[in-house]
Amino acid sequence: MPNIEVRDADGKLIHTYNIMAEGYGTLITTEHLFDMAKRNAIEDELVSEDRADKLTFSVVG
């Protein structure tokens, strides 16, 4: 269960999501996890949909 850091365009940490993904590394890629974190940030209203493309993501822990 990797943690995904979500940062805004300025590099400021917005949120860290713990994504529960069975099959990570085989069926689920890092890009899938980043897409999940992006959707979560939009749904949690941490970023608007039009600014979501400026987010950056990284796997931590």
C-alpha positions, -999 to 999 in steps of 0.1 A, spaced: 0 0 0 21 29 -12 17 65 -1 13 91 -28 23 127 -22 3 153 -40 20 187 -46 7 218 -62 25 237 -90 47 255 -65 58 222 -49 37 227 -17 24 194 -2 -13 193 -5 -20 158 8 -5 123 11 -29 95 2 -24 59 12 -37 40 -19 -48 5 -12 -41 -13 -45 -39 -50 -47 -16 -60 -76 6 -29 -74 37 -35 -95 20 -62 -116 -14 -51 -127 -15 -16 -111 12 8 -123 25 39 -106 6 59 -132 -26 42 -121 -18 53 -85 -12 89 -96 -45 90 -114 -63 77 -83 -46 103 -61 -55 130 -87 -92 120 -86 -91 119 -48 -77 154 -46 -105 167 -69 -132 148 -50 -118 161 -17 -120 196 -31 -83 202 -25 -79 213 -61 -102 223 -89 -105 201 -119 -91 227 -142 -59 230 -120 -54 193 -114 -31 189 -144 -6 211 -126 -2 187 -97 28 165 -92 29 131 -76 55 109 -60 55 75 -43 68 77 -7 72 52 20 
